[in-house]
Every structure is written in structure tokens, then in C-alpha cells.
Amino acid sequence: MTQLTNAAERRTNVDEVFEALHHEIVTLELMPGTKISEAEIASKFSVSRQPVRDAFARLGNLGLLLIRPQKATVVRKFSMPEISHARFVRTAIEVEVLRNAIHKWPDIDTSDIRENMKRQAASVAAKDTVLFHELDYEFHKSLCVGAGFELAFETISEMKSKVDRLCSLSLAEPTEMEILLADHTRMIAALDDGDAAALETVIRQHLARLDTVVDRIQQKHSEYFE
């Protein structure tokens, strides 16, 4: 029983450290290239170094930390090959998801999605980039769930994790949230109208906006890229 209890506590500690560091990395509280130490993180969370090591490994698997033996662990910089791959995979999946969603749309309860849209508009008015980012995530997840492809969103989420930090940087731009909200509005309108061509056009445009974001950020902050 003691061994099982210790294992449960360890998993809880790993999750706590992982979630906190993941949030700090994605929201850019920890910038690309920042060095972090197991000892300092263990002290911060009042845990042993093992759960910190496990949390680091999970973040490394997501491409958010660069763990090098005998060297400092650092918040990983942006990788252009991974960014390009993530955008390609996400576009392929999301276009197919929406192609299916449009046929099911009349029978889907869209009340949660429409409420999400209202909250997006409110977050834009309040210039709340953190909330908008969360609502954007839920919006795309809801479309996958409605289309009957909830598992597909797990892959989309994995791809998003490789570019979320860039998205956080982009949302700081004066009109970026307005542009993304307008895209979402056009997507819902195309679904309501049953216009498959318009829907595919807007989702491709929506996801392609990352290319411009990457170029802009790379020009301003080349030090953030590998």
C-alpha cells in the first residue's frame, strides 16, 4: 500500500511541475533559450529532483525543453522544420475534419460553440490575449468533437504545442486577435450556409497566417530561433 501511495504522490508532483512549467513556457514567462535547473525547480515546488526530472522529460518530448547531458537544460528555441511540419499536418487534418463537419452541422448542438464565439469577441474587446488563446483552443476542439473526430484533435493539439509560443507572441500584435476572430466568424458562417468551398478556403487562410507571424517574429527576434 505504501508503494502505491508513494507512486500516486509522485505522479501528482510530476503533473504539478509539468503543468506549471508548460504554462510558463507557452505563455513566454520563460523565454526561448532560458536556462533552468532541476535543483532550482525542485526547491521552488518543494519536491525531490525525480519528479522534476520526469516533468523535464515530458517537456523535452514535446519539444519545449532541450535536455543535454552534463549541460544546462534550456527552454528550446523555435525550430523552423518542426514549425513547417506542424502546420502541414494540422492543415491536412483540420481541412478533412471540417469537410466532415459541414455534413453533420445541421444536427449538431452548436450552442457551446456560439457561446465560445461570444466570449472570443469579449476577450478581443478586453484585449485579453491569454483568454483568447484558451478560447481559440476550445473553438477548434469543439469543431472536431462536433464532427465526430475528437481523437483527431489530440494530433492537432500536439501540433499546436509546437507553435503555441509563436501564437502567444503574435497575439500581442495590435490587430491579430481581431483577424483570427474574423476567420472564426467566417468559418461558422460557411458551416451555417453549408458552403464547403468557402469553408476550406477560410481554414486554409486561417492556418496559413502562421507563416506571416513566423516571418515577422524571426525578423524581430532571430535569437529565439535555432
C-alpha positions, -999 to 999 in steps of 0.1 A, spaced: 0 0 0 28 24 9 45 18 -25 12 26 -43 7 57 -22 42 70 -30 37 63 -67 4 83 -67 21 112 -49 50 111 -73 26 112 -103 8 142 -87 41 160 -82 52 153 -118 19 166 -131 21 198 -110 56 206 -121 49 197 -157 17 218 -159 33 249 -142 64 248 -164 44 241 -196 22 272 -188 53 293 -182 70 282 -214 39 285 -236 29 319 -222 66 331 -226 71 337 -189 102 315 -197 116 328 -230 134 306 -256 170 300 -246 163 304 -208 184 280 -186 165 261 -159 179 238 -133 164 207 -117 176 218 -83 160 253 -85 127 239 -98 127 212 -71 132 239 -44 105 261 -60 79 233 -58 92 217 -26 97 183 -42 126 160 -48 145 161 -81 130 129 -95 95 144 -103 113 174 -118 134 152 -139 103 133 -151 85 166 -159 116 178 -178 115 146 -199 78 152 -208 85 187 -218 115 176 -238 93 151 -257 70 180 -266 100 199 -280 98 226 -253 130 218 -234 164 209 -247 180 184 -223 217 179 -227 237 155 -205 263 173 -184 250 207 -197 223 231 -186 187 224 -196 173 252 -216 139 263 -229 141 252 -265 143 278 -293 119 277 -322 127 251 -349 116 260 -384 115 224 -397 92 215 -368 70 245 -373 66 238 -410 58 201 -403 33 211 -376 15 235 -399 13 209 -427 0 182 -405 -26 204 -388 -39 218 -421 -43 183 -436 -62 171 -406 -84 202 -399 -94 205 -436 -106 169 -435 -124 174 -402 -143 204 -414 -152 186 -447 -170 160 -425 -184 186 -400 -203 205 -427 -224 174 -435 -233 169 -398 -236 206 -389 -275 208 -391 -277 180 -365 -250 193 -341 -258 212 -310 -238 244 -317 -248 263 -286 -214 259 -269 -195 269 -300 -217 300 -304 -212 309 -267 -175 304 -272 -177 329 -301 -193 355 -279 -166 350 -253 -140 354 -280 -155 387 -290 -155 399 -254 -118 388 -249 -109 408 -280 -127 439 -267 -109 434 -234 -75 428 -251 -72 396 -231 -47 376 -251 -45 347 -226 -82 342 -225 -85 345 -263 -58 319 -267 -77 295 -244 -110 301 -263 -93 296 -297 -81 262 -284 -116 252 -273 -132 265 -305 -111 242 -327 -116 213 -303 -153 218 -304 -154 216 -342 -135 183 -340 -159 169 -314 -189 180 -333 -176 164 -365 -171 131 -345 -133 133 -347 -124 141 -311 -93 119 -313 -81 139 -343 -78 169 -320 -52 150 -300 -29 152 -330 -39 188 -337 -31 197 -301 3 180 -304 10 201 -335 -3 232 -318 21 227 -289 50 232 -313 37 267 -323 18 279 -293 46 301 -281 47 318 -315 9 323 -313 13 339 -279 38 363 -294 16 370 -324 -15 378 -302 4 408 -288 2 424 -322 -25 451 -323 -49 435 -348 -41 398 -346 -69 388 -323 -94 407 -345 -81 389 -376 -84 355 -360 -119 362 -347 -130 373 -382 -117 340 -395 -137 320 -369 -168 341 -378 -164 332 -415 -159 296 -406 -192 294 -387 -210 313 -415 -197 288 -440 -208 259 -418 -243 275 -414 -246 280 -451 -233 246 -460 -207 262 -482 -178 236 -484 -157 257 -508 -158 288 -486 -151 267 -455 -120 251 -470 -108 285 -482 -111 302 -448 -95 273 -428 -65 273 -451 -62 310 -449 -66 309 -411 -38 283 -406 -15 299 -432 -15 331 -412 12 315 -391 37 318 -420 34 356 -418 37 355 -380 68 334 -381 85 357 -407 76 388 -386 89 373 -353 120 359 -369 129 394 -382 123 410 -348 137 382 -326 161 360 -345 177 350 -312 146 329 -304 152 305 -334 176 276 -337 
